[in-house]
Amino acid sequence: AFFMQRHLIDKVRVLKVCDGRFLRVLVSKFQPRVVVSGDYIFKHAQIDSMTGRRSRFGLGSELFFVNYGVAQLLDGRGKVWQTYGEGSCFGQVDNVIDTIRRPSVRAVTDCEV
């Protein structure tokens, strides 16, 4: 798995300085997926009007690396805050502070994350 993901590791600046053992563990957790242009990689946490609970879709439990494509970070009104391209990572804040996702990320082009 490590060898197969070497191209992604070389693109992501923060991964270039990581210890080899850490990278092997991290790569073993990768679950690549393709997201079609216009689809959401994740959406901000929404409250289900029927149950009053937060949607699982918006929970901050994943870290994303862009292998190819372009995605944008959007606020609740659809305003673009940031654009991500190859080698970018996002979702880390929600993982570190164990919070719900506030913004959404939508694929501008077909993406592999």
Steps between C-alpha positions, in 0.01 A plus 500: 500500500783740585664466159166543320438832682853640454378741230252655746757523780733686263224756424398578859755734659421409861549127429849550354645568845328211681679199638481187281329292769233766549442519124456123473231506771332803344501350150346180633198712602454665158165441333526671162177606337404684184261793529323628189507870419221681687463233771591568862801334657337595830225736605473718805323333787128532463225439752239248386164673543328168574737367768671817622837323470807598304547330167790249498601651165632810678699342781872577491650152502709495180809671366514549124792523257439612141671256265361669190236756419377825654263551795373806682428573866159670528321671785134431581388746231722357227771769514843365404753525783783298347589292196688169530705335226733203468702449816263698722354361820190603690276381782782501755353766729185295559710197589732680738234679703232230460227726374226500241581633158407863452578548130443270200743386231374447145686358201549761225644237267501122529724427799670213672531558873 
